[in-house]
Amino acid sequence: MEEVPFNTTLLIVLAVLAGTAAQVMAGFLKVPSIVFLLMFGILLGPDGLGILHPNLLGGGLEVIVALSVALILFEGGLNLELRDIGRVSGSLRNLVTIGTLVTLIGGGMAAHWLSEFPWPIAFLYASLVVVTGPTVTGPLLKQVNVDRQVSALIEGEGVLIDPVGAILAVVVLDIILNGDADPWFVISGLVVRLSIGGAIGVVGGWLLGFILKRVTFLSEDQRNLIALAGLWGIFGLAQSIRSESGLMATVVSGIVVRASSVPDERLLRRFKGQLTILAISVLFILLSADLSIASLFALGWGGILAVLALMFVVRPINVWICTWNSGLNWRQKAFLAWISPRGIVSASVSSLFAILLTERGINGGDSIKALVFLTIILTVFVQGLTAASAAKLLHITSTEVTGAVIVGSNPLSRLIGRLFQERGESVVIIDTDPEACEKATQENLRAVASSALDTDVLEEVGLASVGTFLAMTSNAEVNLVLAQRAAEEFKPPRVLACFSSEAQNGQGNGKTVQQAFGPQVTLKTWNQYLSDRDVKLGETLLREPGLEFQQAHLQALIRAAELTPLLVERDGHLQVAAVGDDWKAGDRIIYLLHDPTPKLLKRLSGGSQGPLTVEKLPEVEEVPIPSNGGVPSAPAKQSLA
């Protein structure tokens, strides 16, 4: 009698261990975790080593799947950036509505003509694979840093299309089981479930947000437990009113809680994220272990061709139609067409449907499950493993995003803005002082007289679509706060600030904020140098012969406060110099060099009073090379010009 409970306990323990191992290996190798989750699940399942037997769970597997998917979708809604979603709302709406119809029709035709599925079973398969899913796209986007518009579309589609696809699949299954193919039945079933789920999600999410905001005596652990109980309560209520409406309720409630701006929202998201990783790990291990390898091989080449048609014909047509008037360029559309990996919702619902069809005596249940898992395997392996290469090939990685938003209008910030602008990059300077903004405008720089603490201002100047945020006001603590806020709210690829080590220790600098220029840089001093024309603007190219001497010479000048690096050009991309940068051969360093030559001598020597221009300076280009095996007593000089 005790054998079965022990075997069930051991099954869960082994699933957690295998899922954790898969996550760790995926993180180490920087590949989507689902790759190893699928491999480990199949390897440990009955058709592999025979260690895991998910059938021991019986109906408990369905309960685990339902609660885990609810948690995953709530976390997906909680992490949606509504600001980014708003910018691509038209394309996202099309992908969730028109795109669902395109995939349903195209996938059904592919399954019927290539896999020789009967039409009802073919469309049931298509309804199961209209979803992409945050379980795959979320980790993928963390590893592949694409530009904000594309990532917002992929993430939004993954979260919002999951409940739509799951409900659509249930409606199609109802038609197969009951033999009612009335179009009105399909539309009404879809709309009713979405409406019920949406309404319950709005009310439940608002109530949950209200409790988390107003009940102040709760500890952090209690708040997390209330959020978990609340999301499952919302899911259960919606499911009890109408089956499959719970998924929409959890997504909407997550979005509403995010919009409620509850205190310590970051901690809540972290807790939900950790639970989601655990749920995904266990679910994929169990579901893939339950997969019959024989049913995969039984599909033959027809199954592979059907999946390839879904990936390389249906998906591009879908993206092309849904983004027709979106303003996205062809590179962004191509990446969207390439990335549509299927995830946990497809796997879990197909496993459930296989059981239901078999119980009703309808053939095709195992074949549908096998084809869905084949779709997951091919899309994850082919698209997931090549996503980074595709993004680089199409030049849509966030590291290649240009433009800068600079906070603080002073001589140094305006110089940096001019250097960016001369390279054809957009620049906006924000300052609360109208007179300082007027000086920037006089130098043909766009300036906004407002506070950078206002996220609406940052959104208005387009921070979400630029590559660099640089805070360089006269207050180091304010700079650090501004940079941290910008990093959290807008996530630009490069976030820098001018701050001291004391400010860093006091505020707790995050990894996303870099210290600009150098540790010895004092803005007040260099702004004064610029105002007095006591500087030269130079550039130097780091070369492989003598690179170490070049770097040592530059660092000596920096430590002596005679030179401050401003910008680094690498591989054609210009970025602000930061503390800890690893300069390499081929880098072009643009810097300011202190030049205390008396003004009279400068004028007598014909010094220009116009804007500073970049030039090669002998003080930097002639690098001292120690003779006699490094003895500094008799230095020679090597010209790098």
Secondary structure, 3 states (H helix, E strand, C coil): CCHHHHHHHHHHHHHHHHHHHHHHHHHHHCCCHHHHHHHHHHHHCCCCCCCCCHHHHCCHHHHHHHHHHHHHHHHHHHHCCHHHHHHCHHHHHHHHCHHHHHHHHHHHHHHHHHCCCCHHHHHHHHHHCCCCCHHHHHHHHHHCCECHHHHHHHHHHHHHHHHHHHHHHHHHHHHHHHCCCCHHHHHHHHHHHHHHHHHHHHHHHHHHHHHHHHCCCCCHHHHHHHHHHHHHHHHHHHHHHCCCCHHHHHHHHHHHHHHCCCCCHHHHHHHHHHHHHHHHHHHHHHHHHCCCHHHHHHCHHHHHHHHHHHHHHHHHHHHHHHCCCCCCCHHHHHHHHHCCCCCHHHHHHHHHHHHHHHHCCCCCHHHHHHHHHHHHHHHHHHHHHHHHHHHHHHCCEHHHCCCEEEECCCHHHHHHHHHHHHCCCCEEEEECCHHHHHHHHHCCCEEEECCCCCHHHHHHCCHHHCCEEEECCCCHHHHHHHHHHHHHHCCCCEEEECCCHHHHHHHCCCCCEEEECCCCCCHHHHHHHHHCCCEEEEEEECCCCCHHHHHHHHHHHHHCCCEEEEEEEECCEEEECECCCCCCCCCEEEEEEECCCCHHHHHHCCCCCCCCCCECCHHHHEEEEEECCCEEEEEEEEECC
